[in-house]
Amino acid sequence: MAPYLILTTALFLLSLLDYMSKTLPNSNKDKNFHLALYALTLVFLIIFVGFREIGFDYDNYKSLFNKFSIFWRENSEVESIDKGYAFLNHISPSFRFLLVSIATVTLTLILSFFYKFSPLPFASTFFYIGAFLLTSAMGQYRQALAMAIVLWAFALYDKKLYFTFLVLCASSFHVSAILALSILFMPKKICAQRTYLLFLVFAVIMNLTAGSLIMSLSNFMPSLIAYKFSFYADTQQGIVYGFNMAMLLRVIVFLLFYHNRNIISSYRHGEAFLNIYFISLLIYMGFGFIPEIAARGSSYFYFIEFVLAGMLIGGSRKGIIYLAFFSCISIYRLAGTLAEWSHNYIPYSNELFSAIGL
């Protein structure tokens, strides 16, 4: 538990210092020093994630590596694993090299996105740590790679060719990334309140009535997508996401962003990012009849919360209150993950730390 406490405490303090340096009068911040400190944070996270010896599905992915190192194409079909990920296994000289490589690319893409679009990149990183570090980067890390690629695709939402190319690249590592194409039909400006309400009502109706219809359409889907739908539907039969605590938090946060839409819209891509975040609500609620699809599918759009939170904190007079609010949410999410999946993450073990006697 101690490594997670140290990591989150350090990032919270850096977030607080970052906020103070941007908002306090007569505060001077050396941009080069700020960038160097953020780069060191990235390096540490890569080591923390890439050299780990624990995590959800860690042993399973290690077993898959041995299978893909020989007949990667055939075994990817047998295991119903995306071919892009299987090929990465095939060309990697070792499982450790694979983990470090994916951690490096994933975290570099994510943190560089925060640095470019969030006025408070340390805060955005801290919020990300609480929500996704364990479950994605240290768990379902092939989807984490897909999510990182999609994140940069969102920055190119108005350049449809580049956006589509990046999404298709991401889907080669995790097919669920194809859902990101839905933003091609998304309005780029903030809509009227009734528009968001109508879409949410539609998502609730879909949750309650459309399960059997969508499952019947799986026969017309590509084989891998159809398999995923059927697999999750069978394993989670009878489980439906309703208006749970996670949904309540998302609704509250969206309403908070919408209430402060003038602040959000003052930043580059702010309005589009708000609509992207709203899509996470629609998918999470609309596909609640298959919880795994709802959770994984909405995650691509949910990432935007961390950037929007940075915009809100950095641009509001109540920034310190919002920083405390989102920090509490981050800690709550991290604690929940550690409590539910403690056997996968506690005690923390790291090959590099052990080699140097830490």
N, C-alpha and C positions, 0 to 999 in steps of 0.2 A: 504493500500500500504506500510506503514512504516515497518511492520514486514518482508516483502519480501526484502525491501531495506537493512534493518539491517542484515538479514541473508546472503544475497549475498555479501555485503560489508565485513562482518566478514570473510567469506570463501575466498574472493579474497585476503584479507590481509594475511590470513594464508597460502594461496597458494604462495604468494610472499615471505613470510618468509621461507617457506619450500624450495623454489627454491634457495634463497640466502644461506641458511644453507648447501645446497648440492654443490653449485658451487663456492662460494667465498673462496679464500685461507685462511688457518688458522682458518676456522670456525669450531667450535666444537658443535656437537649436541648430547644431551643426548637421547639415543634411548628410554629409559624408559619414559622420559618426553614426547617425541614425540608420543609414543603409548598412553600414558595417555590422552594427548590433543586430539588425534584422537578419543579415546573412549568417551570422553566428548562430542565431536562433534556428534558422533553417538547417544548418549543418548538424546541430545537436539533435533536432527532430529526426533527421535522416538516420543518424546513428541509433537513436532511441527506437525507431521503427524497423529499420533495415536489418539490424543485428539482433533483433529479439529472438527468443527461443520459445515464445509462448504466443497465444492468440487463438481466437475462434477459428476452427478448421485448420490449424497449423499442421497437424499430423496428416490430415487428409490431403492438403495441398502438397505436402512432402511426398506422399505416396503417388500422387498424380504426376509429379515431376519425373519420377522413375519410369512411369508408363509413357509419358510424352517424349522422353529423351530418345526413344527408339522409333516407335511407329506413331508419330504424333497425329497424323491426319486420321488414321483409322481409329485410334483410341479416343480422339476428341469426339467422334461420332458415337462410339460405344458409351462414353461417359457423359455425353450431351453437354460438352464444354465448348465454348466459343473457340474457333480455330485460331484467332489471333493470339489468344492467351496460350493455347497449346503450342503454337509455333515458337513463342518466346521461351517456353520451357525447353523446346527442342534445341535451340541455338545457345542456351545458357550452359556454361561449363559446370556449374554447380547450383544447388538449390539456394545457397547463401548468395551467390552472385545474382540470381534472379530476384531475391527479396530486396537486396540493396539497390539494384537497378530500378525496380519498380518503385521503391520508396523514394529514390532520388528524383525520378521523373514526376511522380505524383505530387510530392510535397513541393517541389520547385514550381510546378505549374500553379498549384493552389496558392502558395504564399506570394508568388509574383503577381497573381491576380489581385490578391488583397492589397499588395503594395501599390499597384497601379490605380485601383478604383476605390479603395476605402481611405478616407482621410485619417483613420486610426488603424493602421494595419496590425499593430500588436493586439489591439482589442479584438479585431476580427479573427485573428489567429487563436486567441484565448477562447472565444466563443466556439470556434471550430473544434478545438481540442475537446471541449466538453461534450459536443454532440457526435463527432464522427471519428476521432482519432482511434478509439478502441474498436468500434464496430466496423469501420471500413479500412482505414490504413493498416490497422493491426488485426483485421479480421477478414472480411470479404475484400481483399486488397485488389483483386482484378476489377471489381466494380469501382473501387476507389480510383483506379487509373482511368477508367471510362468517365467517371464523374469529373475528374480533373480536366480531361480533354473537352468535355461538354461545357465546362465552366468558361473556357476561352472561346468556345463556339458562341456562347451567349454574348460575348463582347463584339462578335461579328454578325449579330442577328440581322442587321440591315444589308449585309453582303451575302445574299442567299446561297451563292455557289460555294463560297468558302465555309459558310456555316454548315451546309449540308455535307460537305466533304469531311469536316471535323467530326460531325455526329456519326457518319458512317464508319469512320476510323475508330471512334469510341465503341461502336456496337460490335466491332470485331473482338473486343475484349469482354464485353458484357452486352448481350443483345437488348437488354432493357433500355439502353441509351437511345434506341430508336424513338422512344417517347418524346425526346427533346425536339423532334421535328414538329411537334404540335405548336411551337411558338411561331411557326411560319404563318399561322392564322391568327396570331395574337395582335391586338391593337398596341401600338407603340406609345400611345399617350394614356394618361390616367383617365379612367372612365367615370361616369356618374355612379353614385352609390347604388342606385337601383339595378344597374347592370351587373355589378358584382353579386348583389343579392339574388337576382334571377338565376345566375349561373350556379350559385351555391344550392339553391332549391332544386335545380336540375340534377346536381350531383347527389343530393339526398335521395331523390326519386330513383336515380340510377342504382344507387346502393341497395335500395329496397326491392327493385323490380327487374333489373337488367342482368342479374347473374346468370340465369339459365340461357338467356339469349346470347350473351357474349361467349359463353362456353360452347354453345352450338356452332358459333362462327369459327371456333378454333380449328375445325376441319379444313378451313380455307386459308389458314395461316401457314407461313413457312414452318417446316418440321420442328426446328429448335424452339421457336416461340410457342407452337402448339404443345410441345412436350412440357415446357415450363408451366404453361397455364394449367394443363391437366395434373401435373405433379403437385403444384401448390394447392390446387382445388381439392385433390384427394387427401393430402396430408393435413389440410386445415378446414376440412369439411365441418360445417356447423359453426365455425368461428367467424364473426362479422365485426368489423370495426364500426362502432357507432360514434357517438359524441363523447369520446374518452378524454382523459387528461391531456394527452398529446395533441388531440384536435382542438381542445379548448385553448391551449397555449398558442397554437398556430393562429387561431381566430383572433385572440387578444392581440398578438403581435401584429397581425395584418391590420387590425383596426387602429393600432397605435401608429403604424406607418401611414395609413391612409389619413388619419387625423393630422399628421404632420407632413402631408404631401407637398406643401410649399417648400419645405426644407429639402425633401427628397428630390423634387424636380429641379432644384438648383444645381444638382450635381450631374456630371456626365452619365448618361444612360440611366439616371435615377428613375424616370417614369417607366421605362421598359423593364427595369429590374423589379419594380413593384408589381407589374403584371406577371412577370415570370414567377415571382414568389406566390402570387395568387394561384397560379396553376398547380403548385404543390398542394394547396388546400383542395382543389377540385379532384386531383388524382387520389389523394389520401381518402377523401370521403367517397368519391364516385366508385372506386374499386375496393371499397371496404368489405365486399363479399369474398375477396381473396386477400387477406391481410398482408401476405408476403409481397404481392404485386403492388398493393397500395403503398407499403412502406418503401420498397426499393424504387418503384417508379417515381414517387414524389421526391425522393432524395436529391435527384439532379437539380430540381428547381428550388429545393429547400436551402441549398448552399447559399443562395443569394441573400438569405436573412442576415448572414454575418457581415456582408458589405453594407446592406441597408442599415443595420444597427450602427455601424461605424459612421455612416452619413448622418444619422439622427443624433448620435452623441456629439459628433464634431460640429454640427450646425445649430444645435439648440442651446438656449440659455439654461435649460434643465439638464444639460449633458451629464452632469455628475449623477443625477438621479437615474437617468436612463442607463448609465454605465453600471450602476449598482443593480438595476433591474435585470439587465441581460447577463451580468456576472452571476447572479443568483440562479438564473435559468441554466447557465452553463454548468455550474457546480451541481445543480439538481440532476441534470442529465448524466453527468459523469458518475455521480454517486449511484444513480439508478442502474447504469450499465455494470458498474463494478459489483453491485449487490446481486444482480441477476445472473451475471456470467463470471462470478468470482473465480471459479475453478479454471477458467481459461486465461485469466490475467494475474492472478495472485498465487504464489509470489512472482514478481517480475523477474525475468531472467534475460540476460543479454550476453551474447558470446564475446563481444569486444570488451565489455566491462570486466568480464571474468578473466580475460586474457591479460589485462593490465592490473589485475588485483583489486578491482573495485567491487 
